[in-house]
Amino acid sequence: MHILIASPSQLRACQSFQQGIALIQVLLLSAILAMMALHFTLSSRQQVNIATDLQNKIDAEVQMRTLESKVLFALLTLPRSELEQDEQQSNVIGRNWNFFGKPFKAANNATVSFQDINGLLSVYGTAYSKPLERLLLQFGQSSQQAKIILSNLHHWQGLTRESFNRAENQQVRGDYLANVAELKLIAGIDDILYEKLAPVVTTLQNVLFNPMTAPLPVLEVLMPADIAQEVERLRQEGQLTKQRFTELTQIVEDDTITFAPGRRQFINMNVLVGHSIVTRRMVVYIRPENQIPLVWFQ
């Protein structure tokens, strides 16, 4: 049996090697613990952010319901005439509202806009075919393209038997459009044209037209562009009156033209809480004297 005796230098080298291994183990363990701590910290922050976002969404939805109630109450109870502004001033909605689609603040984190349906061009039937054709020309369509689109629109509603540009066996509604999005199904209306048309037309029937609440593209169809721009400027500054409008445009109220905001309104409401936003859009028919004072169209 042979016994090996290490020299002092060999013992010191072995001891240093073992200490090096121990140090590496300690460093690896420290790195693992640090990574675990970082993971727990990030997970905790993520969970807190998720909880905060969920709470913000709930708060925004609750505030939206409150805002909707205030908006509808204001529309049902306040006069909309420019001659009765004193009563409007007592209500935050009535104090700031307009009916030509300009957003206004209803609270620090909430905006509302009203668009009078009577100010939009109706694609219902054929009553507004002429201004619709001029609108299509203004949006870059040729005269022939405009006529084709109108023909297809009428055919879709079952108003004519023929279409200039109809694919074989193409199915059509055969009735009036259910909503504005249905315009995408009309041959000749692509996505670009639809984005221009959607904010300025309605599928509801308009017996009366209100040029004072019409969007700018519609105004430019009805009158020279410089006058339309002046009307828009006065409107944005809150200085447009019925008298001033008539002086500028020579348009007066009659059996088909009205200057009073109508009972049908397109309402757009937005509430922001943190990074969460709730949006609600609706078309309502307001008739406070009726047993059913509110009717939702869309």
N, C-alpha and C positions, 0 to 999 in steps of 0.2 A: 504494500500500500504506500503510495507516494503522496505526500502532503505538499501542496504548492503554497508557498508563502509569498504574498505580493509585497513589492517594495513600497515604501512610503509614497513615492511619486505616482505609482499605479493606483494606490488607494485614493489619493487626492483627485486623480483624473476620473476615477469611477464615481467618486462622490460629486464631482462637478457635473458629470453627465446626468446623474440622477436628479440633481437640483435643477438642471436645465429642463428635463422632462417634466418635473413638477411645476416649473414656472410656465411651461407651455400649456399644461393642463389647466392651471389657474387662469391663464389668459383666455383659453378657449371657453372655460366655464363662465368667466366674466362677460365675454362677448355674447354667449348664449343667453345669459340672464339679462343683459342690456337689450338684446333684440326682443326678448319676451316682454320686457317692461315697455319698450317702444310700441310693440304690437298691442298690448293692453291699453296703452295711452291713446293710440290712434283709434282703436275699437271703441273706447269710451267716448272720444270726441265724436266719432261717427254716429254712435247711438244717441248722443245728446243732440246732434244736428238733425237726425231723423225725427226725434221727438219734438224738437222745436219747429221743424217744417210742418209736421202733422198738426201741432197746435195752431200754427199760423193759418193753415188751410181751414181748420175748423172755425177759427176766429173770423177769417175772411168770409166764409160761407154765412156765418151768423150775421155779420155786418151787412152782407149783401141782402139778406132777407129783410133786415131793418130798413135798408136804403130803398128796396123795392116798395115796401109799404109806404114810406114817406113820399116817394115819387108818385105813386098811384093816388094817394090821398090828396096831394097837391093838385094833380090833374083833375080830380073829381070835384074839388071844392073851390079852387081859385079861378077867377075870371082870366081869360087869356087875351083880352082886348088891351091895346095900348092906352086906352082911355081910363083904365081901372088899375093903374100901376100902384096906387097907394096900398090897396089890399094885398098885392103881390109882394110888396116890400116887407111885410110882416113874416114871410116864410122864406127860409134859406133857398128852397128850390125855386119858388116864384121870383125871388129877388135876382137870381142869376140866369134863369132859363132863356132859351131862344128856341125857335122851331125850324131852323134851317140846317141842322146837323152839326153845329159848332159845339164841341165838348165844353162843359163848364164844371166847376168844382162844387160838389154837393157836401163834401167834408174834406178834411186834410188829406185823406188817403183814398178819396172816391171821386170819380168823374161820371157825368151823365151827359148824354146828348139825345135830343129829340129831333126827328125828321118828320115833318108834316107829310103824310102820304099824298095829300092834294098838291104838293109841290113837285112830285115825281111824274115822269111820263109813264102812262099806263100802256102795257103791252096786251092788255085785255081787249080782245076784239080788234076793231079797225078804226076806232074813233081818233086815235092819235097817230095814224099812219104817216101823215105828212111831217109832223115834227120829228117822228122817229127816223124817217128817211133822212132828214137834214142832220139829225144827230149822228147817224151812221156815216154820212159824208164828212162831218166834222172829225170823226174818229179815224179817218183815213181810208174809208171804203170808197171805191169808185161808184158812179151812179148805177152801173149795171149790178155790181155786187150788192149795193143797198137794196135794190129792187128784188134781187134773188132772196136775200135774207128775209125781207118782209113777206115775200110770197111763201117761203118755207114756214115762217112763223104763223101765218094765217092758215096754211095747210095743216100744221101741227094741231091747231085748235079746231080743225074740222070746219073752217069757214069757207074754204075753196076746194075744188076737186083736183086741181092741178098745181104743180110746183115747178119752178124753173130748174131746180137743182136737187132733185130727189132721187136717192138710190133706189134701185129696183127692190120691191118687196120690203121697203123700209117701214117699220111699224111706227105709227104716230098715235098721240093721245086721243085725238078726235074730240078734245074738250079743252077748256081754258087751262092755262098753266097753273100748277099747284103751288109753285114757289119759283123764286128768281133763279135758283140753281138749275132749273129745268131748261134754261136758255142754252146751257152747254150741249143739249141734245139737238138743237136746231142746226141744220146743215148751213155752213157758212160762218158760224160763230165759233171762233177758236178761243183758246184760253186768254190770249192777249186782249181780244175784243170783249170777252166776257168780263174781265177785270175792270174795263172801262164802263161797261153798261150796268153792271150790278148795283153800284151805289146811286144811280140816277133814274132807275126805272122801278115800276111796281107791277105785280101781277093782279092787283086789285083794280076793280073798275073805278074810274074817276069821272063823276058827273061834273064836279066843279074843279077848276085848276087854280092854284095859288102861286102866282109868279114871285111873290115876295118871299116865299120859303123854298123856291126852286134852287137846286145846286147850280154852281157857276156854269158847267157845260150846258145845262138846259137853258139858262139865261142867254147864253151866247147863240143858241138856236133861235131864240125869240126876238133878239134885238142886236144892234151892232155891238161888236166886241168892246169898244171903248165905253159905251153906256153900261154894258153888263159889268165891266170891271169897276166902274164908279158905284153901281148898286152894291156890288160885293164889298167894296171898301167901306161904304156907309154902314152896311149891315154888320161887318166885323167890328166896327167902332161903336155900334149901338145907336147910330144916329139916323137910321132909315125910318121914315114915317110913311104913311099911306099917301099923304099929300106930296111929299118929296119924290116918292116913287112914280107917281102919275106925272109930275113935272118932267122927270127924266125920260120916261118911257112912252108917255102918251097912252098908257094902258089904264083903263077904268074898270070898275066893277060892273058886271052885268049878269045875265042868266048863266053864263059859263065861267066867269072869272070872279074869284073872291080874294080879298086881302086878309081875311080872318083865319087864324090857324084852325085846321079841321079837327074833327073828333077822332080820326084815326091817326095814330102816331107810331112811328118806328122808334123804339127806345133802346138805347145801348148804355149799359151800366158796367163800370169797372171798379173793383175794390182791391187795394194792394195792402197786404200785411206782411212785413218782412220781405221774403223773396216769393211769396205766394200771391197769385192774382186770381180773382174770380171774375168772370165776364158773363153777363146775361144780356141776351138780345130778344126782343119780342115786338110784335105788332099788336096794338090794342085798340079797341073801339070804345071810346069813352062816352057814356050817356047817363049822367048822374040822375036824371029824372025818371029813368026806367027801372022796372022791378029788378032787372039784371043790369046793373050799372056798368059792368066791364065785360067785354067779349074779347077773347084772345084769338086772333086770326092765325098767327104763325108763331 
